[in-house]
Amino acid sequence: MQQEKIWDADAAQRYDTPGSGMFAPEILEPTVDRLARLAGEGAALEFAIGTGRVAVPLAGRGVPVTGIELSRPMVEQLRTKADEATIPVIIGDMATTAAPGEYTLVYLVYNTISNLLTQAEQVECFRNAARHLGPGGRFVVELWVPELRKLPPGRTATVWHCEPGYIGLDTYDVLRQHVVSHHFRFDETERARLFRSPHRYIWPAELDLMAQLAGFELETRHADWNGAAFTAESRSHVSVYRIPPTPAATPGGQRRGTGGVSPGGRGR
């Protein structure tokens, strides 16, 4: 299951659910509020911008937003809401693609970092975020907590959501740290529609190490965009990482580095 094939025109057409699901006001509005505060007077870069679920309302708040997106059909759907002048988008993957300009905020929401299926790619995603930020810049990651505690010996799947007309379940490969999400949608007929997507799950502690390798430090972690406390029972988290401010010169005239982050980036 390659990402380019998963997020095709059909998936892009069905992605937007105005007013419900991830587009519900109680989910979307706190997300945009928090990101707008973190961006401040600067510009924001969204990795995997998709159809603009977050970018469009964030730009509506006056925050200049640029996006990186692998799927052209998702960008075409975005273009029905905002043109290139309003929200420029660079086609490419979030681990290596560079965007022009200067940013105070890079963000990656709704579990999308897990679409990168190797640890190396996920580390490169952090490094790519760092390349787009100066001292004091922030990288925000929203990610679910793997539900391995629900897997008794011999069981490889968990049902994580169930409601009329929809069942969501995950199948785990704990050896490779992979999971495939299965989304079943159905009605009163005998037919059902299945959408599947592969992921590499990440523990919060592993995510923090990835950030450290890229020169970030953890600033805050909450269970949601409203700022609820993150606990052992939290099913997801919003983690804010920051590039430390430029340190003052030492008496010897040298400066301490923040992780060897270099400018520029590799495009794909």
N, C-alpha and C positions, 0 to 999 in steps of 0.2 A: 504494500500500500504506500505509494509515493505521494508526498504532500501535493504536488502539482495536479495529480489525478484525483485526489480526494476533494480538493476545493475547486471543483469544476463549475461550469455555468449553472448546472442544476443545483448544486450546493449553495452557490452564491444567491440564486433566485430565492431559495427557501430560508436563507440565513436570517433575514430581518423578520422580527415578530413584534411590530410596534405595540408598545403598551403592555407586553407580557414577556415572560421568560427573562432573559438577560436585558431586555429592553424595558422592563417594568420600571416605573419612576422610582420606586423605593430602592432599586438596585443601581440604576443609572445615575440618578441625581447626586447621591453621596459620592460616587466615583468621580464625577466631573467636579464637584465642589472641592474635593481633596486635591485633585491634580491641579486645579486652577490656583489653589493656595501655594502648592509646591513650586509651580512654574514662576509665580511672582510676576515680575516685569519682563521676564525672559521668554524665550521660545521653547516649544516642546517638540520632541521627536517620538513618534509611536512606532515601535517594532510590531510588525504584523498588524497593520492598520485595518485590514479587512474591508468591510463595507462602510466604515466610518461611524460605528455605533457610539464610540466615545469621542472621536476626533471632531465630528460635526458639532455637537453641543459645546465641546471645549473651545473650538474656534469661535462659536457664537458668544462665548464669554470674553472674547477679545484676546485670547492666547494664540499667537501664531503657531500653527501645527503643521509639521511635515511628517510624511509616513514612509515606511519601507514595507513592501508587501510582495510576496512570492507569486500570488495568484492573480493573473490578469482579470479573470471573470469577477473576482471580488472587487477589484479596482473599478471595473466597469459599473458595478452596482453602486459603488461610492459616487461615481460621476453623475448619477441621477440626483444626487443631493448637493454636491459641491464641485465646482470646476477646479481645474489645475491651478489657477491663480489663487484660489481661496485655500486649498489644501493640496500642495504639491506632493506627489508620491513617486518614489523611486522603486522600480521593479527589481527585486532581488531577495536574497535570504537575509534573515536578521543576524546571522552569525558573522557575516563578512562584508555586507554591502555598506558603503559609505554614503552619507547624505551631506550636501553642502550646507554651510551655515554654522552658526554657533548656538548652543542650547544650554539652558539651565536645568532641563529635565528630559530624561528619556524614560519611557514607561512601556510595560509589557503586561497586559491584563488578561484575565479570564483563562489562566492555566496554559497560555500559549507557549511558554518556554519549554513545556514538556513535549511539544511537537518536534523538537530537536531530539533525535533518537540515540545520541551517544553523549557520554559525559564530556568528551573533547569539544563537541559542537556547543554544548551548553556553556562551557568555560569560555569559548570564543565569543559567545553572545555577550557575556559580561565584559569581555575585553573590548568588543565593538562598542558597547554602550560607553565605556570609559573613554574611548577615542573621540567621542562626540561631546564630551563634557570637560569643562575647566575645573579648577579647584573650587570646591564647594558645591559642584553640580550633583544632582541626585538621579538615581536609577530606581524605579519603583517596579516591583514584581508582585503580581497577584497569582497565588498558586494553591492548589488543593493539597491536603495532607493525605498521604497514602493510607488506605484503610486496612492495613495488613493485620491489625488485631482482630478483624472479623473473619480471617481465614483460618479455620481449624485445620489440622493435619489432613492432607489429601484433597482439600477443597481449593479450587483455583479461581472462583468467581464470587463477586458480591453484587447484590442489587442495591444501588445507591439512591435510586429514586423510583417511585411508583405512584401514578395517578391515573385517572380515567383517560384512556387513549394514549398512554405513554408509559414505557418501562425503560429505565436506564440501568445497564449492568456493565461491570468491568471484569475482564479476564486477566489474570496476573501470570507473568513469567518471572518469578522471584529470583531466578538464577541470573537473568540478564537485566533485571530491574525494569522490565517492560510491562505495559498494560495496554489492552485494547478496549476502548469504550464502545459499547453497542447501544444504539438508540433505536428502540422499536416504537413506531407510531402506528396506531390502528383505529378503526371505527367499528360500527356494528356489523360490517361485512366480515368475510373470512380472510380478507387480504390485510397484510401489514407491510409497512415500509421500513427497511433497515438502513441505518447509516452508521458506518464504523470509522474510527480513527485511532491510529497507534500513538503511544506516548512513552516517554521514559520518565518515570516518577522520581522525585527528588525530595529527600528529607530536608527540613529546614536547616539542620546543622551542615549538611552537604552544600546547600545553597549558600550559606554564609562563607564556607571555604572557597567556593567559586568566586564570590565577591572579593574576598581577601586577595586571591591570586591576581585579580584585575586592578587592585589598588583601592578598593572601596572599604568602608567600614559600615557596620549596621547602625543605623540611626534610630529607627523605630520598627516595631512589629506589632500588628493588631490582628484580631480575628476577622475584621471586616473593614469596610471603608468608613464606617461611622466611628471607629476608634474603640470598639469593644476589646476587652483584654484577651490576649492570646493565652490559651490554657492547653493542658494535655487532652482536653475533649474537643478542641476546635477542629473543624473539618477543613478549614482553609485559612490563609493568612495574607495580609498585605504588608510586604516588607519594603522599607525605604532604606536604600544604601546611599552613602555619600562619599564623594571624593574629598579627602581632608583638605582644608584650606592650605594654601602655600605656606610652609613653615618659614619662620624667620631665619636669617642667616646665622650660623653658629659662629663663635668667636674666631674659629679658624678660617672664616670666610666661605665655608661651604654650606650647602643646603642639604637637608635630609630629604630623600625622595619619598614618593608615595606609592611605589610599587612598580616603577619602570614602565608606566603607560606611555606609549609613543603616539605622536599625532598621525593623522592619515588613516588609511584603511585599504583593504583589498576589496575590489568589486567582483561580482560574479555575473 
